[in-house]
Amino acid sequence: MTALIDKFSREVRYVRISVTDRCDFRCVYCMSEEMTFLPRAQVLSLEELYQVARAFTELGVEKIRLTGGEPLVRQGIDKLVGDIGQLDGLRDFAMTTNGAGLRKHARALREGGLTRLNVSIDSLDPERFRQLTRTGSLEKVVDGIHAAQDAGFDRIKLNAVVLKGRNDDEVLDLVEFARREKLDISFIEEMPLGDVSDHVRGETFFSSDDVQQAIESRYPLLASAESTLGPSRYFRMADSDSRVGFISPHSHNFCSTCNRVRVTVEGRLLLCLGNEHSVDLRATLRRYPGELEPLKAQIIDAMDLKPERHHFTNDGDVQVVRFMNMTGG
């Protein structure tokens, strides 16, 4: 296997693969209310997505996370999971989902080899949840979490994007929910991807330090060295098995240890979430169908394009025009 090393001596061990840009929610920080989605011809087929996953594992990647949009709206997702789940060298196989489709898919995902789930949930108030997601049902998401637990998933993690004035008053409620349901939870600072119309990002920014302060008003947090190869900094509470994580692209930049790349559903290999450095894997996949060596060579060469860091700001400036659903979770 060839280790994927960038110019800054960081080893890429983790790839996030988007299986669709479509979603049954319209979360205010992720996309516009009215979206135009990709035509089918521009989207990687299930077979092409599998080829990408296989190429990365043969190059030494240990972790794959499937993202969207919402991955569970992709037709054939259960088969794709089952195929990827059989790849040699894959130690951590995960998915980020809004949870609404888990009642239907959880058991097939678990049987297919998926090991972990992240479920996005930004509010425990049904009406506020609907406002933040525009179309989502909190009841359906909670039921999906229970279905995943029944299917045998453990260490399910909640992801909550905290927006000042919108849901920052629910931080402790979300922690209590995680403790009660025996879940982990990560709180995420909003990332300035795409020109959203719902709010001004500079006014809604709420830092991880503020979230941590709110939690520690009730539960002292103990720093943990645990890692899932992602950007979360984890903490423990003395009286609970639930872990609390913080993903802090603004206040605690994690670029120096970045071990991740992303593949969009169009087949763009993104070397950084906050930059446009990318290469077109789709062209190679379709020029050399079924052949892994040209694809692997392109991925290796692309490591030199991985930038040292992103340059996110919280003043409302949009450095990257693509929406989060186009980026892949």
C-alpha positions as CSV (number, residue, x, y, z in Angstrom):
1,M,0.0,0.0,0.0
2,T,1.1,3.6,-0.7
3,A,0.7,6.0,2.2
4,L,-1.0,9.2,1.1
5,I,1.3,12.0,2.4
6,D,0.9,15.7,1.6
7,K,3.6,18.4,1.4
8,F,3.2,19.1,5.1
9,S,3.9,15.5,6.2
10,R,0.3,14.8,7.0
11,E,-0.9,11.3,6.3
12,V,-4.4,11.0,4.8
13,R,-6.1,8.1,6.5
14,Y,-9.8,9.2,6.2
15,V,-12.0,10.0,3.2
16,R,-15.5,11.3,3.2
17,I,-17.5,10.3,0.1
18,S,-20.7,12.0,-0.8
19,V,-23.2,9.7,-2.4
20,T,-25.8,12.4,-3.3
21,D,-26.3,16.2,-3.3
22,R,-30.0,15.6,-2.6
23,C,-31.7,15.8,0.8
24,D,-35.2,15.5,2.2
25,F,-34.3,18.4,4.6
26,R,-33.3,22.0,3.8
27,C,-31.2,23.0,6.8
28,V,-30.7,26.7,7.0
29,Y,-26.9,26.5,7.3
30,C,-26.5,23.9,4.6
31,M,-28.5,25.0,1.6
32,S,-31.0,27.4,0.2
33,E,-34.7,26.8,0.5
34,E,-35.0,26.4,-3.3
35,M,-32.2,24.2,-4.6
36,T,-31.3,23.0,-8.1
37,F,-29.7,19.5,-7.8
38,L,-27.3,17.8,-10.2
39,P,-28.6,16.0,-13.3
40,R,-28.0,12.2,-13.1
41,A,-25.3,12.2,-15.8
42,Q,-23.0,14.3,-13.5
43,V,-23.5,12.1,-10.5
44,L,-21.1,9.1,-9.9
45,S,-22.8,5.7,-10.2
46,L,-22.9,3.3,-7.3
47,E,-20.2,1.3,-9.2
48,E,-18.0,4.4,-9.5
49,L,-18.5,5.3,-5.9
50,Y,-17.4,1.8,-4.9
51,Q,-14.3,2.1,-7.2
52,V,-13.3,5.3,-5.4
53,A,-13.7,3.7,-2.0
54,R,-11.7,0.7,-3.1
55,A,-8.9,2.9,-4.5
56,F,-8.6,4.8,-1.3
57,T,-8.4,1.6,0.9
58,E,-5.8,0.1,-1.4
59,L,-3.8,3.4,-0.8
60,G,-3.9,2.9,3.0
61,V,-7.0,4.8,4.0
62,E,-8.5,3.3,7.1
63,K,-11.7,5.2,7.5
64,I,-14.5,6.0,5.1
65,R,-17.6,8.1,5.9
66,L,-20.5,8.2,3.6
67,T,-22.2,11.6,3.4
68,G,-24.7,13.6,1.3
69,G,-26.8,15.6,1.0
70,E,-28.6,12.9,2.8
71,P,-27.1,9.5,1.9
72,L,-30.2,7.5,2.8
73,V,-32.2,9.1,-0.1
74,R,-29.7,7.6,-2.6
75,Q,-31.3,4.7,-4.4
76,G,-29.2,1.5,-3.8
77,I,-27.5,2.9,-0.7
78,D,-27.9,-0.5,1.2
79,K,-26.0,-2.3,-1.6
80,L,-23.3,0.3,-1.8
81,V,-22.8,0.0,2.0
82,G,-22.6,-3.8,1.7
83,D,-20.0,-3.6,-1.1
84,I,-17.8,-1.1,0.7
85,G,-18.2,-2.9,4.0
86,Q,-16.3,-5.9,2.5
87,L,-13.1,-3.9,1.6
88,D,-9.9,-5.1,3.1
89,G,-8.1,-2.6,5.4
90,L,-11.2,-0.6,6.3
91,R,-11.2,-0.2,10.1
92,D,-13.9,2.4,10.5
93,F,-16.9,2.6,8.2
94,A,-19.3,5.4,9.1
95,M,-22.2,7.5,7.8
96,T,-23.5,11.0,8.6
97,T,-27.3,11.2,8.2
98,N,-30.2,13.3,9.3
99,G,-31.7,10.2,10.7
100,A,-35.1,10.4,9.0
101,G,-34.5,7.3,7.0
102,L,-33.0,5.1,9.7
103,R,-36.2,3.3,10.6
104,K,-36.2,1.9,7.0
105,H,-32.4,1.4,6.5
106,A,-30.7,0.8,9.9
107,R,-30.7,-3.0,10.0
108,A,-29.5,-3.3,6.4
109,L,-26.7,-0.8,7.0
110,R,-25.6,-2.7,10.1
111,E,-25.7,-6.0,8.3
112,G,-23.8,-4.5,5.4
113,G,-20.8,-3.6,7.6
114,L,-21.4,0.0,8.6
115,T,-20.0,0.4,12.1
116,R,-20.9,3.9,13.2
117,L,-23.5,6.6,12.7
118,N,-23.5,10.4,13.2
119,V,-27.0,11.9,13.3
120,S,-27.6,15.6,12.8
121,I,-30.0,17.1,15.3
122,D,-29.9,20.8,16.2
123,S,-33.0,21.2,18.3
124,L,-35.2,19.2,20.6
125,D,-38.2,21.5,20.1
126,P,-40.4,20.1,17.3
127,E,-41.3,23.5,15.9
128,R,-37.8,25.0,16.1
129,F,-36.5,21.8,14.6
130,R,-38.8,22.3,11.6
131,Q,-37.7,25.9,11.3
132,L,-34.0,25.0,11.2
133,T,-34.5,22.1,8.8
134,R,-37.4,23.7,6.9
135,T,-39.0,20.3,6.2
136,G,-37.8,17.9,9.0
137,S,-39.7,16.0,11.6
138,L,-38.0,15.7,15.0
139,E,-40.2,12.7,15.9
140,K,-39.1,10.8,12.8
141,V,-35.4,11.5,13.6
142,V,-35.6,10.4,17.2
143,D,-37.5,7.2,16.1
144,G,-34.7,6.6,13.6
145,I,-32.1,6.8,16.4
146,H,-34.0,4.2,18.3
147,A,-34.2,2.0,15.2
148,A,-30.4,2.3,14.8
149,Q,-29.9,1.3,18.5
150,D,-32.2,-1.7,18.0
151,A,-30.2,-2.7,14.9
152,G,-27.1,-2.9,17.0
153,F,-25.3,0.4,16.4
154,D,-23.5,1.6,19.5
155,R,-21.6,4.9,20.0
156,I,-24.1,6.7,17.9
157,K,-23.1,10.4,17.8
158,L,-25.3,13.4,17.5
159,N,-24.0,16.4,15.5
160,A,-25.4,19.8,16.5
161,V,-24.6,23.1,14.7
162,V,-25.0,25.9,17.2
163,L,-26.4,29.2,16.0
164,K,-26.5,32.2,18.3
165,G,-30.0,33.3,18.9
166,R,-31.5,30.3,17.1
167,N,-30.6,27.2,19.3
168,D,-27.7,28.2,21.6
169,D,-30.2,28.1,24.6
170,E,-30.6,24.3,23.9
171,V,-27.0,23.2,24.5
172,L,-27.7,21.7,28.0
173,D,-30.9,20.1,26.7
174,L,-29.0,18.4,23.9
175,V,-26.4,17.2,26.4
176,E,-29.1,15.8,28.7
177,F,-30.7,14.1,25.7
178,A,-27.4,12.5,24.8
179,R,-26.9,11.3,28.4
180,R,-30.4,9.9,28.7
181,E,-30.2,8.1,25.3
182,K,-26.6,6.9,25.9
183,L,-25.3,8.8,22.9
184,D,-22.2,10.9,22.1
185,I,-22.6,14.4,20.9
186,S,-20.4,16.9,19.0
187,F,-21.1,20.6,18.8
188,I,-20.1,22.3,15.6
189,E,-19.3,25.9,14.7
190,E,-21.0,26.9,11.6
191,M,-18.8,26.8,8.5
192,P,-19.1,29.6,5.9
193,L,-19.9,27.5,2.8
194,G,-22.4,28.9,0.3
195,D,-24.3,32.1,0.4
196,V,-27.2,31.3,2.7
197,S,-30.2,33.6,2.7
198,D,-31.8,32.6,6.0
199,H,-29.4,34.4,8.3
200,V,-26.2,36.5,8.6
201,R,-23.4,34.2,9.6
202,G,-21.5,36.8,11.5
203,E,-24.5,37.4,13.7
204,T,-25.2,33.8,14.5
205,F,-21.6,32.6,15.2
206,F,-21.4,30.8,18.5
207,S,-18.0,29.5,19.5
208,S,-17.1,26.1,20.9
209,D,-15.7,27.9,24.0
210,D,-19.1,29.4,24.7
211,V,-20.7,26.0,24.3
212,Q,-18.2,24.4,26.6
213,Q,-18.8,27.1,29.2
214,A,-22.6,26.5,29.1
215,I,-22.0,22.7,29.5
216,E,-19.6,23.2,32.4
217,S,-22.1,25.3,34.3
218,R,-23.7,21.9,35.0
219,Y,-21.2,19.2,34.0
220,P,-17.4,19.6,34.4
221,L,-15.7,18.3,31.3
222,L,-12.6,16.1,31.5
223,A,-10.3,16.3,28.4
224,S,-9.9,13.0,26.6
225,A,-7.3,11.8,24.2
226,E,-9.9,9.6,22.4
227,S,-10.1,10.1,18.6
228,T,-12.2,8.8,15.7
229,L,-9.7,10.2,13.2
230,G,-12.0,13.2,12.7
231,P,-11.7,16.8,13.9
232,S,-13.7,16.5,17.2
233,R,-11.9,17.2,20.4
234,Y,-13.5,14.9,23.0
235,F,-14.3,15.4,26.6
236,R,-15.8,13.1,29.3
237,M,-18.3,13.7,32.1
238,A,-17.5,12.0,35.4
239,D,-21.0,10.5,35.8
240,S,-21.8,9.4,32.2
241,D,-20.4,7.3,29.4
242,S,-21.5,9.9,26.8
243,R,-18.7,11.8,25.2
244,V,-18.9,15.5,24.3
245,G,-17.0,16.7,21.3
246,F,-16.3,20.1,19.7
247,I,-15.6,20.7,16.0
248,S,-14.1,24.2,16.0
249,P,-12.9,25.4,12.5
250,H,-12.9,29.0,13.7
251,S,-11.9,29.0,17.4
252,H,-9.6,26.0,17.5
253,N,-8.3,25.5,14.0
254,F,-7.5,21.8,13.4
255,C,-5.6,22.1,10.1
256,S,-2.2,21.1,11.4
257,T,-3.4,17.5,12.1
258,C,-5.8,17.2,9.1
259,N,-5.8,13.7,7.8
260,R,-8.9,14.0,5.6
261,V,-10.0,14.5,2.1
262,R,-13.5,14.6,0.5
263,V,-15.0,13.2,-2.7
264,T,-18.1,15.0,-4.0
265,V,-20.9,13.1,-5.7
266,E,-19.7,14.7,-8.9
267,G,-16.3,13.0,-8.4
268,R,-14.3,16.1,-7.4
269,L,-11.6,15.1,-4.9
270,L,-11.5,18.1,-2.5
271,L,-8.2,18.4,-0.7
272,C,-9.6,20.8,1.9
273,L,-13.1,21.7,3.1
274,G,-12.4,25.4,3.1
275,N,-10.6,25.7,-0.2
276,E,-11.3,24.9,-3.9
277,H,-8.2,22.8,-4.4
278,S,-9.5,19.7,-6.2
279,V,-9.1,17.2,-9.1
280,D,-11.6,15.5,-11.3
281,L,-11.8,11.8,-10.5
282,R,-15.0,11.4,-12.6
283,A,-13.1,11.9,-15.8
284,T,-10.6,9.3,-14.9
285,L,-13.3,6.8,-13.7
286,R,-15.1,7.2,-17.1
287,R,-12.0,7.2,-19.2
288,Y,-10.7,4.0,-17.6
289,P,-13.8,2.2,-16.4
290,G,-13.1,-0.6,-13.9
291,E,-9.4,0.2,-13.8
292,L,-8.0,1.2,-10.4
293,E,-4.4,2.1,-11.2
294,P,-5.0,5.3,-13.1
295,L,-7.4,6.4,-10.4
296,K,-4.9,5.6,-7.6
297,A,-2.1,7.4,-9.5
298,Q,-4.3,10.5,-9.7
299,I,-5.2,10.4,-6.0
300,I,-1.5,10.1,-5.1
301,D,-0.5,13.1,-7.3
302,A,-3.4,15.2,-5.8
303,M,-1.8,15.1,-2.4
304,D,0.6,17.9,-3.4
305,L,-2.5,20.1,-3.9
306,K,-3.6,19.8,-0.2
307,P,-3.2,23.3,1.3
308,E,-1.7,23.9,4.7
309,R,-4.9,25.3,6.1
310,H,-8.3,26.9,5.5
311,H,-9.0,30.6,6.2
312,F,-12.6,30.6,7.6
313,T,-13.8,33.8,9.1
314,N,-17.0,34.5,11.1
315,D,-17.7,37.9,9.7
316,G,-20.2,36.7,7.2
317,D,-17.6,36.5,4.3
318,V,-18.1,33.5,2.1
319,Q,-14.8,32.1,1.0
320,V,-16.3,29.0,-0.7
321,V,-19.4,29.4,-2.8
322,R,-20.5,25.7,-2.9
323,F,-23.1,24.7,-0.3
324,M,-22.4,22.1,2.3
325,N,-24.7,19.6,0.5
326,M,-22.4,19.9,-2.5
327,T,-19.3,19.4,-0.4
328,G,-20.3,16.2,1.3
329,G,-21.1,16.6,5.0
